[in-house]
């Protein structure tokens, strides 16, 4: 078994959500470790991080040879059907 989803081909969380959860758990996490935990390629994780930064959900600061991330928890969710909750509220539910 590969650990990848089977069946209908859909999951409840997007790859963006999975990456964000890993960063929220460990702001100093390496891209390689995110990729391993999310079953993604490092390049896919890098693209997702850029997407999250561009949308204002994440900031990145270089500390020596490593990146340190900060999740912008006051941001509202993007989709109109999800209007209201903040990123902090979503992460609180996912990080339990």
C-alpha positions as CSV (number, residue, x, y, z in Angstrom):
1,X,0.0,0.0,0.0
2,X,1.3,3.4,-0.9
3,X,-0.6,5.5,1.6
4,X,-2.3,7.3,-1.2
5,X,-6.1,7.7,-1.2
6,X,-8.1,5.0,-3.0
7,X,-11.6,4.8,-4.3
8,X,-13.5,7.8,-5.5
9,X,-10.4,9.9,-6.0
10,X,-11.3,12.8,-3.6
11,X,-10.4,13.7,-0.1
12,X,-11.7,16.1,2.5
13,X,-8.6,18.3,2.7
14,X,-6.7,19.9,-0.2
15,X,-3.0,19.7,-0.5
16,X,-2.8,23.4,0.5
17,X,-4.6,22.6,3.7
18,X,-2.3,19.7,4.5
19,X,0.8,21.8,3.9
20,X,-0.6,24.6,6.0
21,X,-1.3,22.2,8.9
22,X,2.2,20.9,8.8
23,X,3.7,24.4,8.9
24,X,1.3,25.4,11.7
25,X,2.5,22.4,13.7
26,X,6.2,23.2,13.1
27,X,7.1,26.6,11.7
28,X,10.7,25.5,11.1
29,X,9.8,22.4,9.2
30,X,11.8,21.6,6.0
31,X,10.1,21.3,2.6
32,X,11.4,17.8,2.4
33,X,9.6,16.8,5.6
34,X,6.4,18.5,4.5
35,X,6.5,16.5,1.3
36,X,7.1,13.2,3.1
37,X,4.2,13.8,5.6
38,X,1.8,15.0,2.9
39,X,2.8,12.4,0.3
40,X,3.7,15.2,-2.2
41,X,6.8,16.0,-4.2
42,X,9.1,18.7,-2.8
43,X,8.4,20.8,-5.9
44,X,4.6,20.6,-5.3
45,X,5.2,21.7,-1.7
46,X,7.3,24.6,-2.9
47,X,4.5,25.7,-5.3
48,X,1.9,25.4,-2.5
49,X,4.0,27.5,-0.2
50,X,4.3,30.2,-2.9
51,X,0.5,30.1,-3.4
52,X,-0.1,30.5,0.4
53,X,2.4,33.4,0.6
54,X,0.9,35.1,-2.4
55,X,-2.6,34.9,-0.9
56,X,-1.3,36.3,2.4
57,X,-1.9,33.1,4.5
58,X,1.8,32.6,5.2
59,X,5.1,34.5,5.5
60,X,8.6,33.1,5.2
61,X,11.8,34.4,6.8
62,X,15.2,33.0,6.1
63,X,17.1,32.1,9.3
64,X,20.6,31.0,8.4
65,X,20.2,28.1,6.0
66,X,16.6,27.3,7.0
67,X,13.2,29.0,6.5
68,X,11.0,29.9,9.3
69,X,7.3,30.2,8.5
70,X,4.5,32.3,10.1
71,X,0.9,31.4,9.5
72,X,-1.3,34.6,9.2
73,X,-4.1,33.2,11.4
74,X,-6.4,36.3,11.2
75,X,-7.0,35.8,7.4
76,X,-10.5,34.8,6.4
77,X,-11.0,31.6,4.3
78,X,-11.1,32.3,0.6
79,X,-14.2,30.6,-0.7
80,X,-17.5,32.6,-0.4
81,X,-19.3,29.6,1.0
82,X,-16.7,29.5,3.8
83,X,-17.0,33.2,4.7
84,X,-16.8,34.0,8.4
85,X,-14.3,31.7,10.0
86,X,-10.7,32.7,10.2
87,X,-7.7,30.5,9.4
88,X,-7.1,30.3,13.2
89,X,-10.5,28.7,13.7
90,X,-9.9,26.2,10.9
91,X,-6.5,25.3,12.2
92,X,-7.8,24.9,15.8
93,X,-10.1,22.2,14.5
94,X,-7.5,20.5,12.4
95,X,-4.7,20.6,15.0
96,X,-6.6,18.9,17.8
